[in-house]
Amino acid sequence: MAPDKSPAAETFARRVHAGQVDKGGAPYTGHLGRVAARAHTHAEALGLPRQHAEWCQQVGWLHDTIEDTDVTADDLLDAGFDPAVVQAVQLLTRPPGKPYLECVAAIIASGDRLAMIVKLSDNEDNLDPARALPDAPRAERYQQSAQMLRAALAPNTTGRTDRG
């Protein structure tokens, strides 16, 4: 098995998100780290292979790089991240103007469990009362998204691929 690139993903994310803050004014990398940890835990709880849990952690660190920085998918590939990781990051990148829940539905339709697990982890972190971030409309969409993703990740769900 290839060496775990999670530390490299953390370093990469900390570099490209340096100076960014979340809506509550906290360093944005805190959110990324929590998402990465939750994603790894979810992957293990789902019984995914260790490699997939590591990929989930990497995607957690990188999930907003394309959307919120000048980083491209090619940059991630050039940095040595696995194509499965880069594919999940691309799926998690919301195109401008596309409604949030449509994006979540597209992630689910892709069958990419890495992306689904990280999106669920992102929603959970955004809903965490300790962060005090979401206003009511955002909280509602994060709750709807999390419900959709939990249903898609439940055992015996069809439409899964062998990628994570």
Summary of the structure (lengths in Angstrom):
residues: 164
radius of gyration: 14.7
end to end distance: 15.0
largest distance: 44.1
contacts: 513
relative contact order: 0.15
helix: 64%
strand: 1%
